[in-house]
Amino acid sequence: MLVILMMAMTGIFMFCMRAYFYHLADGELVQEIQSAFVRVVEDALAGKAIERSGRQSPGFDIISRQNPLYRDSVPDNLVTQSYWLHNMAGLVKLVRSSDDAPLTGDHTLARITIVEFSAEKDEKYPGVYKLRLTGKSEMTKHEYTMCTAVYLPPL
């Protein structure tokens, strides 16, 4: 009887530990996607245009002014911030300006890979761009998506 009770207790403990790690992995998924998406949206809101990246992987360039106070008085006042997807160690990660420092995929528990990353110009409303980022936890197979629209007024 004691053996059956110990086996049941071990089974319940293992089930609880698995549920706990799944919960942690989903929390990491949400945290990574939110922090990366906030960075992309902040750069987009400071920009004047968003264009498709010339890279092979899906990505885009945000063109913004180096110093917004000077407006058009300095013609080469523009800087470009690039975002794209990069495959590292079996995971697709979102990177900003360099393959060496990814914005996602750093937590080992969830092993987050980016499923979708896009910035599309709205055809109906000029100056409006739709941003979307979807990540997937390789541990739980759950996906988390964030999307928004930003308006970049003509300068």
C-alpha positions in Angstrom: 0.0 0.0 0.0 2.9 2.3 0.8 4.5 1.7 -2.6 1.3 2.6 -4.4 0.9 5.8 -2.3 4.5 6.8 -3.1 4.1 6.1 -6.8 0.9 8.3 -6.8 2.7 11.1 -4.9 5.7 10.9 -7.4 3.3 11.1 -10.3 1.5 14.1 -8.9 4.9 15.8 -8.2 6.1 15.2 -11.7 2.9 16.5 -13.2 3.1 19.7 -11.1 6.8 20.2 -12.0 5.9 19.9 -15.7 3.1 22.3 -15.4 5.3 24.8 -13.5 8.0 24.7 -16.3 5.4 25.1 -19.0 4.1 28.1 -17.1 7.6 29.6 -16.9 8.2 28.9 -20.7 5.0 30.7 -21.6 5.9 33.6 -19.4 9.3 33.9 -21.1 7.6 33.8 -24.5 5.3 36.7 -23.6 8.1 38.7 -22.1 10.5 38.3 -25.0 7.9 39.1 -27.7 6.7 42.1 -25.7 10.1 43.6 -25.1 11.3 43.1 -28.7 8.0 44.5 -30.1 8.2 47.6 -27.9 11.7 48.2 -29.2 10.5 47.9 -32.8 7.5 50.2 -32.3 9.5 52.9 -30.5 12.0 53.0 -33.4 9.1 53.0 -35.9 7.4 55.9 -34.1 10.6 57.9 -34.3 11.0 57.2 -38.0 9.8 59.0 -41.1 9.4 55.9 -43.3 9.5 52.1 -43.2 10.9 50.2 -46.2 11.5 46.5 -47.0 15.0 45.5 -46.2 17.4 44.5 -48.9 18.4 41.4 -47.0 17.3 37.9 -48.0 15.4 37.2 -44.8 12.1 38.9 -43.9 12.9 42.3 -42.4 12.6 46.1 -42.8 14.5 49.3 -42.4 13.2 52.3 -40.4 14.5 55.5 -41.8 14.6 58.3 -39.3 16.3 61.6 -38.7 19.5 61.7 -36.8 18.4 64.9 -35.1 14.7 65.7 -35.6 15.2 69.4 -34.6 17.1 70.2 -37.8 14.3 69.0 -40.2 15.4 69.5 -43.8 18.2 71.9 -43.3 20.8 69.1 -43.3 20.2 66.8 -46.3 22.2 63.8 -45.0 20.5 63.9 -41.6 18.9 60.4 -42.1 19.9 57.2 -40.3 18.6 53.7 -41.0 17.7 51.1 -38.3 17.4 47.6 -39.7 15.4 44.7 -38.3 15.5 41.2 -39.8 15.2 37.5 -38.9 18.4 35.5 -38.4 18.7 31.7 -37.9 21.0 31.0 -35.0 21.5 27.6 -33.3 18.3 26.2 -34.8 16.1 29.2 -33.7 14.9 32.1 -35.9 15.7 35.2 -33.9 14.8 38.9 -34.4 17.9 41.0 -34.7 18.5 44.8 -34.8 21.4 46.1 -36.9 23.7 43.1 -36.1 23.5 39.3 -36.2 25.6 39.2 -33.0 22.9 40.7 -30.6 19.5 39.2 -31.1 16.4 40.7 -29.5 14.8 37.3 -29.0 15.7 33.7 -28.3 18.1 34.3 -25.4 16.1 32.3 -22.8 17.0 28.6 -22.8 13.9 27.4 -21.1 11.3 28.4 -23.7 13.6 28.3 -26.8 11.6 31.0 -28.6 11.6 31.1 -32.4 10.0 33.9 -34.5 7.3 32.7 -36.7 6.2 35.9 -38.3 7.6 39.4 -38.6 6.2 42.1 -40.8 5.7 45.8 -41.4 3.2 46.5 -44.1 2.1 49.8 -45.5 -1.6 50.4 -45.4 -3.0 50.9 -48.9 -6.1 52.8 -47.8 -4.4 55.2 -45.3 -1.2 56.9 -46.3 1.5 57.0 -43.6 0.0 54.1 -41.6 2.1 50.9 -41.2 0.9 47.7 -39.7 3.6 46.0 -37.5 3.3 42.3 -36.5 5.5 39.9 -34.5 4.7 36.3 -33.6 6.9 34.0 -31.5 6.6 30.4 -30.7 7.9 28.5 -27.7 9.6 25.3 -28.8 8.9 23.8 -25.4 5.1 24.3 -25.2 4.4 24.9 -28.9 2.3 27.9 -27.9 2.4 31.1 -30.0 2.1 34.7 -29.0 1.4 37.5 -31.4 1.6 41.3 -31.0 0.4 43.7 -33.7 -0.2 47.4 -33.9 -0.5 50.2 -36.4 1.8 53.3 -36.4 1.2 56.6 -38.2 4.2 58.3 -39.6 3.2 61.8 -40.8 4.9 63.2 -43.9 7.7 65.5 -43.1 
